[in-house]
Amino acid sequence: MILDEIVEDKKIRLAEQKKKIPFEEMRRMGEGQKTREKDSFYHALKKPGLSIIGEFKKASPSLGNITSKIDLMERIDEYNESVDAISCLTEEDHFHGDVKYLQQIRERSDLPIIRKDFMIDEYQFYEAKAIGADAVLLIAAILDDEKLRAFYQLSREMELDALVEVHDEYEMERALKLDPRIIGINNRNLKDFSISLENTARLRSMVPKEKVLIAESGIVKDDDVRFLAEYEVSGFLIGRAFMEAEEPKVLAKHWKEIYK
């Protein structure tokens, strides 16, 4: 399965990175990084109305290389005027991400940024803090209960918000045991990369109303926005549609109007 391959490649990358910057040094870097604004990512998504997380990525296993019509800096300028938070892919082998992209975005934007990666080692959490992230992604599908809980607690200790991502009922039950503030329902099956917005429709009733609920993947047209509006999600995480758009700012504002 592609998910297993991604995780194995991430382990190799981590071993290489730890040779460049040993764990204790990265830990000092992370702990020495001042929190910009505590819970900024959470508060950006918790507000009334639809919140949008605009993503920056250069490729994905399902789409291949993504040809963006505008460069990174132009995109972030547009995001600054239209979205509520930014997602940056830092996974190298399958999404062509890099921590340097997140650092560049941090210099250009005051919006909360989530590091979107396959988080399997505590080293990555200190690194996320060191490079300027406000939040991290925790994928239930690649973490057992012990690691999921430990990483969630570490995130909060580091004053990083955590978006706990699930795809089915079993993962949702596991995630809810953490009592997380932010839950993401991935409409993409990470095992075969098929997409269905019915995932959000099916799992919505399991999520307490006070939680921030983010619909991820598969939101590419107006009807998708109208469909998800019926389930009163807190926000969308949008990658492909924005990456392929010449004017993501216009699209983001349009979809917020439709959602109302």
Secondary structure, 3 states (H helix, E strand, C coil): CHHHHHHHHHHHHHHHHHHHCCHHHHHHHHHHCCCCCCCHHHHHHHCCCCEEEEEECCEECCCEECCCCCCHHHHHHHHHCCCCEEEEECCCCCCCCCHHHHHHHHHHCCCCEEEECCCCCHHHHHHHHHCCCCEEEEEHHHCCHHHHHHHHHHHHHCCCEEEEEECCHHHHHHHHCCCCCEEEEECECCCCCCECCHHHHHHHHHCCCCCEEEEECCCCCHHHHHHHHCCCCCEEEECHHHHHCCCHHHHHHHHHHHHC
